[in-house]
Amino acid sequence: MDCCGNKRAALARERAGVAVTVTRPPAAGESVVFKYVGPGKLALKGAVSGSNYVFTRTGVELAVAREDSVALMSHRYLRVRHP
């Protein structure tokens, strides 16, 4: 059962229009596939690996190194593709 603090935090997120998704961290050696849902083109550099990731248009899916995936999960135009 949730305590009052968790209920208040959930209500605050709901009122702010913030969606929070909790996913399991990828296992060692896995890559994580992200789908780009934003406008135009998006180019990012992996925070840990230094790899360059370029999403050329809306709907493009790219496999991202496990070590970079956590940082990319918070990007507003990227969605994790679940199998």
N, C-alpha and C positions, 0 to 999 in steps of 0.2 A: 504494500500500500504506500502511495506517495505521501510524503509529509507536506506540510503547508508551504514550505519554501520551494519545493519542486513544482507544486501547483501554481504558485505565484510566478515563478520563472517561465513556465510553459504559457501561462496566460499573457505575460508581458511579451513573449516572442510572437504569440498569435496576434496580439493587438498591433505589434510593430510590422506585421506582414513578413516575418522572417521564417523561412522554412529550414528546419534542421534535420539532416539525414545522418544517421550514424551507420557507418559501414565498418566491417572488419578490416584491419590492416592487411595488405597483401602478404602472403608467405614469401620466404626467401626465394629468390630466383624468378618470381612471377612478375609479369608486367601487368599494367592496368590499362584498360582501353577507355579512352575519354571521347565523348561526342561533343562537337562544337555546336552551340545553338545560337550564337551571336551573329551580328551583322558583319559583313565584309570579311576581312582576313585577320588572324590572330597569330602572332609569333611570340613564343616564350622561351626562356632559357631555364633548364632544370636547376633548381636551387642546390642540389647535392651533386649530381653527375656532370652538370655543365652542358648537357645535351641540348640541342636546339629542337624545338617542337613548333611546326608551322601548320596551322589549320587554315587551308586556303579558301574555304567557303563554309557556309552553314551546312551542317549535316556530316561533315568530314569526321571520321573516327581514326584516332591514332593510338598505338600502343606506347605507353609511357613507362619508363624504368620505375621499378618499385620504389626506389629511394626518392624519386621526385614526386611520386603520386600524392603524398600527403599535402604538400604545398599547393598542388594544382586543384585539389578537391574543394578549396575555398573560392576558386575563381567563379564569378557569377555566370559566365557563359559556357562553362564546361560541366558536363554530366558524366558520371561514371556509368559505363555500360555493364549491366549485370548479365551474366550468362543465362 
